[in-house]
Amino acid sequence: MARLFPAPPSTLTSALSRAAVHFPNRGVSVFDSRGRAHHRRSYPEVFAAAQQAAGCWVAGGVEPGDRVLVSLPTSWAFLDAWLGALLCGALPLAVAPGAALGAGASQIRKIEALVDRLDPRRVLVTAGFRRSAEAAEAARILAVATTPEEIAAQTSASSVLPTPEPSDIAFLQLTSGSTGHPRAVSIPHRAAVHNIMSSDQAIGAPQGSPAHEWAETMVAWLPLHHDMGLVGTLFQSIVGGLDLWLLPPGAFLARPRKWLEHLGQHGTAFAPAPNFGYQLCVERLDAASRVGLDLSNWRAAMTGAEMVRPETVAAFCEAFTPYGFRPEAIRPCYGMAEGTLALTFDIKGEGMRTRPLPQGADSSAGLNEIVCVGEPIADTEVHIVDAGGRPLADGEIGEVVVCGPSIFAGYFNDPEATAESLRDGRLWTGDLGFLHEGELYITGRLKDVLIVRGSNLMPHEIEWLAESVTGGGGALRTGAFSVARGAAGEEPVVVVEVNEREPEKLRAMGQEIRSNIGRTLSLPVADLVFVRRGRIPKTTSGKVQRRALRDQYLRGEIERLETTDEN
């Protein structure tokens, strides 16, 4: 029987109060870092804690419109702070937290860049991060840094919280990944609510009714600084009145079975994950590890945030169909931060569908079969255009251009970037694809962005980390790009120019580069290649031509320098 459902909210703040009133028996459960114990709050308790946090922000001098950066792991501290900032009219922005043992130079530099660009009133960090910032003498961060303990110690101000209009900006979220120099996307309340309600309709389409009418729960491990975690799980659950079970990403990576176990234990469910999440389940759970799973309650398994790989979907379905998973539950989708989240959804409910890569085309992800990511969400149009902006016919590859109510309002404090991406109300995504009978197929991208494990990485960040070891960056350059590695998806390759020729010294240098990248970005390097000075293709102004370098690598035309072990 369908649940009685209140009128949709007009803003995210009203969505919180609405959940407290209309869904008092539902709520949010947050697991510990190992995915074992959890602490649950009902929606009335979630709302009360957010109100308390809002008062603490106000007592600490935060005013409507102020930027508040929240750089914490998945936790109640994160949720209270972010939701509290939303309620008091500030503009919260979730930032990837530093490593568990503190923050390296890259994380500190990233936060410094955000402080410079956004001029936040407060930056909420862990005590460990602040100690790292103190050691690095990061004065700009320390001037605005605070910890959850310090915020909680504030006497909550008893002030009347603002009532935003649907057209007001609700929050900021980062695009171009969590590294490098990301831009802050301004999301209005009405865009967020439209995206959530449209996704609700699209997810429920194969069932004949919106997802909130038949779903009971969502189980998610996506980080809350990711739009799929923040909008696609947290607010999708709040607006839909679902029970939300939040696993920290590290708990999923260490024990992927936990995610699948809970998908079968809390009623009819849907859940999203990038391609690599499904691949991890296949690789880490052998037949013996799957025994006892029951996935029959999992009605919609959304997959997006990175290229959907046919071999991954096929392997997941083969591995878990014996445990109740339905192949038709796989629901590819496409979206981006500038679109709030989802822009297209596969609404047919027939499982994964593919078409051959158009003849003569090249997929940057190394795919011959391209997965359908569905049709535009409600009130949204998707077009494929050539370099001059002219519409292309079905089957022709060009840039994906989107318009609709979910599109962002611009990049905060960055009018030039806004003018480049947002033209005449249309979002120029920088992604390449083609249409077939009204449905979208993504083949690659125009931008020099690496999409690894569902997260966008700026190549120059990886290059900087390599050059910090080699001392390059001037005449000696480094180029980073990604290549397809079968079902595992895209993995980074780093090509480094050096003057050194001694194999043993190159081996040691390579180990340090890999360690530096792995420690800072939690990213394994698929291949590290040393080349002679001048072998990396560059423009006349000295910029690395990453696409040309990648093409040389794939053709086997790069002349490697020998090391004492294999890269």
CORQUIHU-V899086 format. One record per backbone hydrogen bond with DSSP energy under -0.5 kcal/mol. NH is the residue of the N-H (numbers start at 1). CO is the residue of the C=O. If there is no record, write none. Layout:
((NH	CO) (NH	CO))
//
This chain:
((3	213) (15	11) (16	12) (17	13) (18	14) (19	15) (20	16) (21	17) (22	18) (23	19) (26	23) (28	41) (29	244) (30	39) (31	29) (31	246) (32	37) (35	32) (39	30) (41	28) (43	23) (43	26) (46	42) (47	43) (48	44) (49	45) (50	46) (51	47) (52	48) (53	49) (54	50) (55	51) (56	52) (57	53) (58	54) (59	55) (60	56) (61	58) (62	57) (65	89) (66	63) (68	91) (69	122) (70	93) (71	69) (71	124) (72	70) (79	75) (80	76) (81	77) (82	78) (83	79) (84	80) (85	81) (86	82) (87	83) (88	84) (89	86) (90	85) (91	66) (92	90) (92	170) (93	68) (94	172) (95	70) (99	102) (102	99) (108	104) (109	105) (110	106) (111	107) (112	108) (113	109) (114	110) (115	111) (116	112) (117	113) (118	114) (119	115) (121	67) (122	67) (123	144) (124	69) (125	123) (125	146) (130	126) (131	127) (132	128) (133	129) (134	130) (135	131) (136	132) (137	134) (138	133) (139	137) (141	138) (142	138) (143	139) (144	141) (145	141) (146	123) (151	147) (152	148) (153	149) (154	151) (156	154) (157	55) (159	157) (161	159) (164	162) (168	165) (170	187) (171	187) (172	92) (173	185) (175	183) (178	456) (185	173) (185	183) (186	410) (187	171) (187	185) (188	186) (189	168) (190	166) (192	188) (193	189) (194	190) (195	191) (196	192) (197	193) (198	194) (199	195) (200	196) (201	197) (202	198) (203	199) (204	200) (205	201) (205	202) (207	204) (208	204) (208	205) (209	204) (211	200) (213	210) (214	211) (215	211) (216	268) (217	268) (218	243) (219	270) (220	245) (226	223) (229	226) (230	226) (231	227) (232	227) (233	229) (234	229) (235	230) (236	231) (237	233) (238	234) (239	235) (240	236) (241	237) (242	237) (243	216) (244	27) (244	242) (245	218) (246	29) (246	244) (247	220) (247	245) (251	248) (252	248) (253	249) (254	250) (255	251) (258	255) (259	255) (259	256) (260	256) (261	257) (262	258) (263	259) (264	260) (264	261) (265	262) (266	262) (269	297) (270	217) (271	300) (273	302) (277	274) (278	274) (279	275) (280	276) (281	277) (282	278) (283	279) (284	280) (285	281) (286	284) (290	286) (290	287) (291	287) (291	288) (293	290) (295	323) (298	295) (299	269) (299	297) (300	269) (301	329) (302	271) (302	300) (303	331) (304	273) (309	307) (310	308) (312	309) (313	309) (314	310) (315	311) (316	312) (317	313) (318	314) (319	315) (320	316) (321	317) (323	320) (324	321) (325	320) (327	325) (329	326) (330	327) (331	301) (333	303) (334	344) (336	341) (339	336) (340	337) (341	339) (343	334) (344	334) (345	375) (346	332) (347	345) (351	328) (355	370) (357	368) (361	358) (364	362) (364	443) (365	443) (366	363) (370	355) (372	353) (373	440) (375	345) (377	343) (380	377) (381	403) (383	401) (385	399) (386	390) (389	386) (392	384) (395	435) (396	393) (398	433) (399	385) (400	431) (401	383) (401	399) (402	427) (403	381) (407	404) (408	338) (409	186) (412	184) (414	411) (418	414) (419	415) (420	416) (421	417) (422	418) (423	421) (423	426) (426	423) (427	402) (428	421) (428	426) (429	400) (429	427) (432	444) (433	398) (434	441) (436	439) (439	436) (440	374) (441	434) (442	371) (443	432) (444	432) (446	430) (447	430) (449	447) (450	457) (451	449) (452	450) (452	455) (455	452) (457	450) (459	448) (461	458) (462	458) (463	459) (464	460) (465	461) (466	462) (467	463) (468	464) (469	466) (470	466) (471	467) (472	467) (473	476) (477	475) (479	495) (481	493) (483	491) (485	489) (488	485) (489	486) (491	483) (493	481) (494	527) (495	479) (496	529) (497	477) (498	531) (506	502) (507	503) (508	504) (509	505) (510	506) (511	507) (512	508) (513	509) (514	510) (515	511) (516	512) (517	513) (518	514) (519	515) (520	516) (521	517) (522	518) (523	517) (526	492) (526	524) (527	492) (529	494) (531	496) (533	498) (535	532) (539	543) (542	539) (545	537) (546	544) (549	545) (550	546) (551	547) (552	548) (553	549) (554	550) (555	551) (556	553) (557	552) (560	558) (561	530) (564	503))
//
